[in-house]
Amino acid sequence: MYYYDPYATYYREQPKTGSIRKLANDLLNGMKGEATAIHFYTQLMQLAKTNEEKLYISHALKDEQAHLQQFVHLYISLFGAQPVYQAESKTFSSFAEGLKIAREDEFEAYEQYRNTYLSTHDQHIRDVFFRAMTDEIEHALRFSILALEQARS
């Protein structure tokens, strides 16, 4: 006969102080990245010429706004305080360069969100990061397509 401890999962899934700090930092970094992307994509949109370019950038911009809102709500619900973050500015000299920067930033965000997703067992937190993670890889693909089309023309 085997003994089953009904509380084993409970104890294993209780957050540790270090993991709470890491989650807070991951959320703040995510908010900073999303706010930076919103500002950056607004600038990039000004250089878009075709409807496809505008559509792809607009799609990413709307997703980034949704991610930022979800991260802020999650932070407030977990920590009971308004988050403090600041967007960075990104400079680029051409539309093609902007697309390359956007693609690389999206890949980086995907990896960060994937790591946070894998580091927690809380389903609500996982859901927020899963949505952001899958959107980021989609954006990277869209920006890759635009960059390829830009290089061909």
PyMOL CGO cylinders between C-alpha atoms (Angstrom):
from pymol import cmd
from pymol.cgo import CYLINDER

trace = [
    CYLINDER, 0.00, 0.00, 0.00, 1.24, 3.48, -0.88, 0.3, 1, 1, 1, 1, 1, 1,
    CYLINDER, 1.24, 3.48, -0.88, 0.80, 6.60, 1.17, 0.3, 1, 1, 1, 1, 1, 1,
    CYLINDER, 0.80, 6.60, 1.17, -0.60, 9.62, -0.67, 0.3, 1, 1, 1, 1, 1, 1,
    CYLINDER, -0.60, 9.62, -0.67, -0.13, 13.02, 0.93, 0.3, 1, 1, 1, 1, 1, 1,
    CYLINDER, -0.13, 13.02, 0.93, -3.14, 15.09, -0.14, 0.3, 1, 1, 1, 1, 1, 1,
    CYLINDER, -3.14, 15.09, -0.14, -1.29, 18.32, 0.69, 0.3, 1, 1, 1, 1, 1, 1,
    CYLINDER, -1.29, 18.32, 0.69, 1.88, 17.58, -1.29, 0.3, 1, 1, 1, 1, 1, 1,
    CYLINDER, 1.88, 17.58, -1.29, 0.71, 19.59, -4.30, 0.3, 1, 1, 1, 1, 1, 1,
    CYLINDER, 0.71, 19.59, -4.30, -0.36, 22.47, -2.09, 0.3, 1, 1, 1, 1, 1, 1,
    CYLINDER, -0.36, 22.47, -2.09, 3.07, 22.75, -0.45, 0.3, 1, 1, 1, 1, 1, 1,
    CYLINDER, 3.07, 22.75, -0.45, 4.92, 22.31, -3.72, 0.3, 1, 1, 1, 1, 1, 1,
    CYLINDER, 4.92, 22.31, -3.72, 2.93, 25.05, -5.46, 0.3, 1, 1, 1, 1, 1, 1,
    CYLINDER, 2.93, 25.05, -5.46, 3.15, 27.69, -2.75, 0.3, 1, 1, 1, 1, 1, 1,
    CYLINDER, 3.15, 27.69, -2.75, 5.12, 30.63, -4.12, 0.3, 1, 1, 1, 1, 1, 1,
    CYLINDER, 5.12, 30.63, -4.12, 8.53, 31.30, -2.63, 0.3, 1, 1, 1, 1, 1, 1,
    CYLINDER, 8.53, 31.30, -2.63, 9.63, 34.84, -1.80, 0.3, 1, 1, 1, 1, 1, 1,
    CYLINDER, 9.63, 34.84, -1.80, 12.22, 34.80, -4.59, 0.3, 1, 1, 1, 1, 1, 1,
    CYLINDER, 12.22, 34.80, -4.59, 9.69, 33.63, -7.15, 0.3, 1, 1, 1, 1, 1, 1,
    CYLINDER, 9.69, 33.63, -7.15, 7.28, 36.40, -6.14, 0.3, 1, 1, 1, 1, 1, 1,
    CYLINDER, 7.28, 36.40, -6.14, 10.02, 38.99, -6.67, 0.3, 1, 1, 1, 1, 1, 1,
    CYLINDER, 10.02, 38.99, -6.67, 10.91, 37.40, -9.99, 0.3, 1, 1, 1, 1, 1, 1,
    CYLINDER, 10.91, 37.40, -9.99, 7.28, 37.47, -11.10, 0.3, 1, 1, 1, 1, 1, 1,
    CYLINDER, 7.28, 37.47, -11.10, 6.98, 41.14, -10.12, 0.3, 1, 1, 1, 1, 1, 1,
    CYLINDER, 6.98, 41.14, -10.12, 10.14, 41.92, -12.12, 0.3, 1, 1, 1, 1, 1, 1,
    CYLINDER, 10.14, 41.92, -12.12, 8.93, 39.85, -15.07, 0.3, 1, 1, 1, 1, 1, 1,
    CYLINDER, 8.93, 39.85, -15.07, 5.63, 41.74, -15.09, 0.3, 1, 1, 1, 1, 1, 1,
    CYLINDER, 5.63, 41.74, -15.09, 7.37, 45.12, -14.83, 0.3, 1, 1, 1, 1, 1, 1,
    CYLINDER, 7.37, 45.12, -14.83, 9.77, 44.19, -17.63, 0.3, 1, 1, 1, 1, 1, 1,
    CYLINDER, 9.77, 44.19, -17.63, 6.82, 43.00, -19.70, 0.3, 1, 1, 1, 1, 1, 1,
    CYLINDER, 6.82, 43.00, -19.70, 4.98, 46.29, -19.15, 0.3, 1, 1, 1, 1, 1, 1,
    CYLINDER, 4.98, 46.29, -19.15, 8.08, 48.27, -20.05, 0.3, 1, 1, 1, 1, 1, 1,
    CYLINDER, 8.08, 48.27, -20.05, 8.55, 46.19, -23.20, 0.3, 1, 1, 1, 1, 1, 1,
    CYLINDER, 8.55, 46.19, -23.20, 4.92, 46.47, -24.25, 0.3, 1, 1, 1, 1, 1, 1,
    CYLINDER, 4.92, 46.47, -24.25, 4.86, 50.24, -23.65, 0.3, 1, 1, 1, 1, 1, 1,
    CYLINDER, 4.86, 50.24, -23.65, 8.09, 50.55, -25.66, 0.3, 1, 1, 1, 1, 1, 1,
    CYLINDER, 8.09, 50.55, -25.66, 6.59, 48.47, -28.48, 0.3, 1, 1, 1, 1, 1, 1,
    CYLINDER, 6.59, 48.47, -28.48, 3.43, 50.61, -28.53, 0.3, 1, 1, 1, 1, 1, 1,
    CYLINDER, 3.43, 50.61, -28.53, 5.50, 53.77, -28.94, 0.3, 1, 1, 1, 1, 1, 1,
    CYLINDER, 5.50, 53.77, -28.94, 7.81, 52.12, -31.48, 0.3, 1, 1, 1, 1, 1, 1,
    CYLINDER, 7.81, 52.12, -31.48, 5.00, 50.65, -33.63, 0.3, 1, 1, 1, 1, 1, 1,
    CYLINDER, 5.00, 50.65, -33.63, 3.22, 53.99, -33.67, 0.3, 1, 1, 1, 1, 1, 1,
    CYLINDER, 3.22, 53.99, -33.67, 6.40, 55.48, -35.20, 0.3, 1, 1, 1, 1, 1, 1,
    CYLINDER, 6.40, 55.48, -35.20, 6.85, 52.54, -37.58, 0.3, 1, 1, 1, 1, 1, 1,
    CYLINDER, 6.85, 52.54, -37.58, 3.26, 52.90, -38.77, 0.3, 1, 1, 1, 1, 1, 1,
    CYLINDER, 3.26, 52.90, -38.77, 4.09, 56.40, -40.05, 0.3, 1, 1, 1, 1, 1, 1,
    CYLINDER, 4.09, 56.40, -40.05, 6.59, 54.88, -42.51, 0.3, 1, 1, 1, 1, 1, 1,
    CYLINDER, 6.59, 54.88, -42.51, 4.32, 52.07, -43.73, 0.3, 1, 1, 1, 1, 1, 1,
    CYLINDER, 4.32, 52.07, -43.73, 3.31, 52.49, -47.36, 0.3, 1, 1, 1, 1, 1, 1,
    CYLINDER, 3.31, 52.49, -47.36, 1.12, 49.53, -48.28, 0.3, 1, 1, 1, 1, 1, 1,
    CYLINDER, 1.12, 49.53, -48.28, -2.15, 48.42, -46.75, 0.3, 1, 1, 1, 1, 1, 1,
    CYLINDER, -2.15, 48.42, -46.75, -0.54, 45.10, -45.79, 0.3, 1, 1, 1, 1, 1, 1,
    CYLINDER, -0.54, 45.10, -45.79, 2.25, 46.88, -43.89, 0.3, 1, 1, 1, 1, 1, 1,
    CYLINDER, 2.25, 46.88, -43.89, -0.26, 49.08, -42.09, 0.3, 1, 1, 1, 1, 1, 1,
    CYLINDER, -0.26, 49.08, -42.09, -2.50, 46.10, -41.30, 0.3, 1, 1, 1, 1, 1, 1,
    CYLINDER, -2.50, 46.10, -41.30, 0.34, 43.99, -39.85, 0.3, 1, 1, 1, 1, 1, 1,
    CYLINDER, 0.34, 43.99, -39.85, 1.71, 46.84, -37.74, 0.3, 1, 1, 1, 1, 1, 1,
    CYLINDER, 1.71, 46.84, -37.74, -1.77, 47.86, -36.58, 0.3, 1, 1, 1, 1, 1, 1,
    CYLINDER, -1.77, 47.86, -36.58, -2.50, 44.25, -35.58, 0.3, 1, 1, 1, 1, 1, 1,
    CYLINDER, -2.50, 44.25, -35.58, 0.71, 44.08, -33.51, 0.3, 1, 1, 1, 1, 1, 1,
    CYLINDER, 0.71, 44.08, -33.51, 0.00, 47.49, -31.97, 0.3, 1, 1, 1, 1, 1, 1,
    CYLINDER, 0.00, 47.49, -31.97, -3.48, 46.43, -30.81, 0.3, 1, 1, 1, 1, 1, 1,
    CYLINDER, -3.48, 46.43, -30.81, -2.11, 43.20, -29.35, 0.3, 1, 1, 1, 1, 1, 1,
    CYLINDER, -2.11, 43.20, -29.35, 0.64, 45.07, -27.48, 0.3, 1, 1, 1, 1, 1, 1,
    CYLINDER, 0.64, 45.07, -27.48, -1.95, 47.42, -25.99, 0.3, 1, 1, 1, 1, 1, 1,
    CYLINDER, -1.95, 47.42, -25.99, -3.97, 44.42, -24.81, 0.3, 1, 1, 1, 1, 1, 1,
    CYLINDER, -3.97, 44.42, -24.81, -0.87, 42.78, -23.32, 0.3, 1, 1, 1, 1, 1, 1,
    CYLINDER, -0.87, 42.78, -23.32, 0.04, 45.96, -21.45, 0.3, 1, 1, 1, 1, 1, 1,
    CYLINDER, 0.04, 45.96, -21.45, -3.47, 46.21, -20.04, 0.3, 1, 1, 1, 1, 1, 1,
    CYLINDER, -3.47, 46.21, -20.04, -3.45, 42.54, -18.97, 0.3, 1, 1, 1, 1, 1, 1,
    CYLINDER, -3.45, 42.54, -18.97, -0.01, 42.87, -17.33, 0.3, 1, 1, 1, 1, 1, 1,
    CYLINDER, -0.01, 42.87, -17.33, -1.12, 45.98, -15.43, 0.3, 1, 1, 1, 1, 1, 1,
    CYLINDER, -1.12, 45.98, -15.43, -4.31, 44.28, -14.21, 0.3, 1, 1, 1, 1, 1, 1,
    CYLINDER, -4.31, 44.28, -14.21, -2.39, 41.16, -13.19, 0.3, 1, 1, 1, 1, 1, 1,
    CYLINDER, -2.39, 41.16, -13.19, 0.22, 43.21, -11.34, 0.3, 1, 1, 1, 1, 1, 1,
    CYLINDER, 0.22, 43.21, -11.34, -2.45, 45.15, -9.43, 0.3, 1, 1, 1, 1, 1, 1,
    CYLINDER, -2.45, 45.15, -9.43, -4.38, 41.99, -8.55, 0.3, 1, 1, 1, 1, 1, 1,
    CYLINDER, -4.38, 41.99, -8.55, -1.23, 40.23, -7.29, 0.3, 1, 1, 1, 1, 1, 1,
    CYLINDER, -1.23, 40.23, -7.29, 0.56, 43.07, -5.52, 0.3, 1, 1, 1, 1, 1, 1,
    CYLINDER, 0.56, 43.07, -5.52, -2.20, 45.57, -4.70, 0.3, 1, 1, 1, 1, 1, 1,
    CYLINDER, -2.20, 45.57, -4.70, -0.27, 48.53, -6.08, 0.3, 1, 1, 1, 1, 1, 1,
    CYLINDER, -0.27, 48.53, -6.08, -0.08, 50.48, -9.30, 0.3, 1, 1, 1, 1, 1, 1,
    CYLINDER, -0.08, 50.48, -9.30, 3.00, 49.42, -11.30, 0.3, 1, 1, 1, 1, 1, 1,
    CYLINDER, 3.00, 49.42, -11.30, 5.71, 51.93, -12.14, 0.3, 1, 1, 1, 1, 1, 1,
    CYLINDER, 5.71, 51.93, -12.14, 7.40, 51.49, -15.50, 0.3, 1, 1, 1, 1, 1, 1,
    CYLINDER, 7.40, 51.49, -15.50, 8.64, 53.66, -18.33, 0.3, 1, 1, 1, 1, 1, 1,
    CYLINDER, 8.64, 53.66, -18.33, 8.81, 53.03, -22.05, 0.3, 1, 1, 1, 1, 1, 1,
    CYLINDER, 8.81, 53.03, -22.05, 12.15, 53.30, -23.79, 0.3, 1, 1, 1, 1, 1, 1,
    CYLINDER, 12.15, 53.30, -23.79, 12.53, 55.03, -27.14, 0.3, 1, 1, 1, 1, 1, 1,
    CYLINDER, 12.53, 55.03, -27.14, 13.96, 53.20, -30.12, 0.3, 1, 1, 1, 1, 1, 1,
    CYLINDER, 13.96, 53.20, -30.12, 15.58, 54.90, -33.06, 0.3, 1, 1, 1, 1, 1, 1,
    CYLINDER, 15.58, 54.90, -33.06, 15.78, 53.64, -36.60, 0.3, 1, 1, 1, 1, 1, 1,
    CYLINDER, 15.78, 53.64, -36.60, 16.67, 55.29, -39.89, 0.3, 1, 1, 1, 1, 1, 1,
    CYLINDER, 16.67, 55.29, -39.89, 14.48, 53.36, -42.34, 0.3, 1, 1, 1, 1, 1, 1,
    CYLINDER, 14.48, 53.36, -42.34, 11.37, 51.24, -42.50, 0.3, 1, 1, 1, 1, 1, 1,
    CYLINDER, 11.37, 51.24, -42.50, 13.47, 48.15, -43.25, 0.3, 1, 1, 1, 1, 1, 1,
    CYLINDER, 13.47, 48.15, -43.25, 15.64, 48.77, -40.18, 0.3, 1, 1, 1, 1, 1, 1,
    CYLINDER, 15.64, 48.77, -40.18, 12.53, 49.30, -38.06, 0.3, 1, 1, 1, 1, 1, 1,
    CYLINDER, 12.53, 49.30, -38.06, 11.13, 45.95, -39.22, 0.3, 1, 1, 1, 1, 1, 1,
    CYLINDER, 11.13, 45.95, -39.22, 14.36, 44.18, -38.26, 0.3, 1, 1, 1, 1, 1, 1,
    CYLINDER, 14.36, 44.18, -38.26, 14.35, 45.79, -34.81, 0.3, 1, 1, 1, 1, 1, 1,
    CYLINDER, 14.35, 45.79, -34.81, 10.67, 44.91, -34.36, 0.3, 1, 1, 1, 1, 1, 1,
    CYLINDER, 10.67, 44.91, -34.36, 11.27, 41.28, -35.35, 0.3, 1, 1, 1, 1, 1, 1,
    CYLINDER, 11.27, 41.28, -35.35, 14.20, 40.87, -32.94, 0.3, 1, 1, 1, 1, 1, 1,
    CYLINDER, 14.20, 40.87, -32.94, 12.28, 42.54, -30.10, 0.3, 1, 1, 1, 1, 1, 1,
    CYLINDER, 12.28, 42.54, -30.10, 9.33, 40.21, -30.68, 0.3, 1, 1, 1, 1, 1, 1,
    CYLINDER, 9.33, 40.21, -30.68, 11.56, 37.13, -30.56, 0.3, 1, 1, 1, 1, 1, 1,
    CYLINDER, 11.56, 37.13, -30.56, 13.14, 38.39, -27.34, 0.3, 1, 1, 1, 1, 1, 1,
    CYLINDER, 13.14, 38.39, -27.34, 9.74, 39.09, -25.76, 0.3, 1, 1, 1, 1, 1, 1,
    CYLINDER, 9.74, 39.09, -25.76, 8.55, 35.63, -26.79, 0.3, 1, 1, 1, 1, 1, 1,
    CYLINDER, 8.55, 35.63, -26.79, 11.48, 34.02, -24.96, 0.3, 1, 1, 1, 1, 1, 1,
    CYLINDER, 11.48, 34.02, -24.96, 10.95, 36.12, -21.84, 0.3, 1, 1, 1, 1, 1, 1,
    CYLINDER, 10.95, 36.12, -21.84, 7.23, 35.35, -21.70, 0.3, 1, 1, 1, 1, 1, 1,
    CYLINDER, 7.23, 35.35, -21.70, 7.85, 31.65, -22.35, 0.3, 1, 1, 1, 1, 1, 1,
    CYLINDER, 7.85, 31.65, -22.35, 10.27, 31.51, -19.43, 0.3, 1, 1, 1, 1, 1, 1,
    CYLINDER, 10.27, 31.51, -19.43, 7.79, 33.22, -17.12, 0.3, 1, 1, 1, 1, 1, 1,
    CYLINDER, 7.79, 33.22, -17.12, 5.00, 30.94, -18.34, 0.3, 1, 1, 1, 1, 1, 1,
    CYLINDER, 5.00, 30.94, -18.34, 7.11, 27.88, -17.55, 0.3, 1, 1, 1, 1, 1, 1,
    CYLINDER, 7.11, 27.88, -17.55, 8.16, 29.18, -14.12, 0.3, 1, 1, 1, 1, 1, 1,
    CYLINDER, 8.16, 29.18, -14.12, 4.69, 29.22, -12.56, 0.3, 1, 1, 1, 1, 1, 1,
    CYLINDER, 4.69, 29.22, -12.56, 1.87, 26.76, -11.93, 0.3, 1, 1, 1, 1, 1, 1,
    CYLINDER, 1.87, 26.76, -11.93, -0.77, 29.45, -11.37, 0.3, 1, 1, 1, 1, 1, 1,
    CYLINDER, -0.77, 29.45, -11.37, -3.22, 29.03, -14.24, 0.3, 1, 1, 1, 1, 1, 1,
    CYLINDER, -3.22, 29.03, -14.24, -4.31, 32.68, -14.40, 0.3, 1, 1, 1, 1, 1, 1,
    CYLINDER, -4.31, 32.68, -14.40, -0.70, 33.90, -14.62, 0.3, 1, 1, 1, 1, 1, 1,
    CYLINDER, -0.70, 33.90, -14.62, 0.08, 31.20, -17.19, 0.3, 1, 1, 1, 1, 1, 1,
    CYLINDER, 0.08, 31.20, -17.19, -2.93, 32.24, -19.30, 0.3, 1, 1, 1, 1, 1, 1,
    CYLINDER, -2.93, 32.24, -19.30, -1.81, 35.88, -19.42, 0.3, 1, 1, 1, 1, 1, 1,
    CYLINDER, -1.81, 35.88, -19.42, 1.74, 34.97, -20.40, 0.3, 1, 1, 1, 1, 1, 1,
    CYLINDER, 1.74, 34.97, -20.40, 0.61, 32.28, -22.86, 0.3, 1, 1, 1, 1, 1, 1,
    CYLINDER, 0.61, 32.28, -22.86, -1.52, 34.80, -24.75, 0.3, 1, 1, 1, 1, 1, 1,
    CYLINDER, -1.52, 34.80, -24.75, 1.34, 37.31, -24.85, 0.3, 1, 1, 1, 1, 1, 1,
    CYLINDER, 1.34, 37.31, -24.85, 3.87, 34.62, -25.81, 0.3, 1, 1, 1, 1, 1, 1,
    CYLINDER, 3.87, 34.62, -25.81, 1.84, 33.31, -28.74, 0.3, 1, 1, 1, 1, 1, 1,
    CYLINDER, 1.84, 33.31, -28.74, 1.06, 36.81, -29.98, 0.3, 1, 1, 1, 1, 1, 1,
    CYLINDER, 1.06, 36.81, -29.98, 4.74, 37.78, -29.89, 0.3, 1, 1, 1, 1, 1, 1,
    CYLINDER, 4.74, 37.78, -29.89, 5.79, 34.85, -32.07, 0.3, 1, 1, 1, 1, 1, 1,
    CYLINDER, 5.79, 34.85, -32.07, 2.98, 35.73, -34.49, 0.3, 1, 1, 1, 1, 1, 1,
    CYLINDER, 2.98, 35.73, -34.49, 4.23, 39.33, -34.64, 0.3, 1, 1, 1, 1, 1, 1,
    CYLINDER, 4.23, 39.33, -34.64, 7.80, 38.14, -35.26, 0.3, 1, 1, 1, 1, 1, 1,
    CYLINDER, 7.80, 38.14, -35.26, 6.52, 36.08, -38.18, 0.3, 1, 1, 1, 1, 1, 1,
    CYLINDER, 6.52, 36.08, -38.18, 4.53, 38.99, -39.61, 0.3, 1, 1, 1, 1, 1, 1,
    CYLINDER, 4.53, 38.99, -39.61, 7.51, 41.35, -39.31, 0.3, 1, 1, 1, 1, 1, 1,
    CYLINDER, 7.51, 41.35, -39.31, 9.72, 38.71, -40.95, 0.3, 1, 1, 1, 1, 1, 1,
    CYLINDER, 9.72, 38.71, -40.95, 7.31, 38.55, -43.89, 0.3, 1, 1, 1, 1, 1, 1,
    CYLINDER, 7.31, 38.55, -43.89, 7.29, 42.34, -44.23, 0.3, 1, 1, 1, 1, 1, 1,
    CYLINDER, 7.29, 42.34, -44.23, 11.09, 42.49, -44.01, 0.3, 1, 1, 1, 1, 1, 1,
    CYLINDER, 11.09, 42.49, -44.01, 11.40, 39.84, -46.72, 0.3, 1, 1, 1, 1, 1, 1,
    CYLINDER, 11.40, 39.84, -46.72, 8.98, 41.70, -48.98, 0.3, 1, 1, 1, 1, 1, 1,
    CYLINDER, 8.98, 41.70, -48.98, 10.83, 44.95, -48.27, 0.3, 1, 1, 1, 1, 1, 1,
    CYLINDER, 10.83, 44.95, -48.27, 14.15, 43.35, -49.29, 0.3, 1, 1, 1, 1, 1, 1,
    CYLINDER, 14.15, 43.35, -49.29, 12.63, 42.09, -52.56, 0.3, 1, 1, 1, 1, 1, 1,
    CYLINDER, 12.63, 42.09, -52.56, 11.39, 45.51, -53.62, 0.3, 1, 1, 1, 1, 1, 1,
]
cmd.load_cgo(trace, "trace")
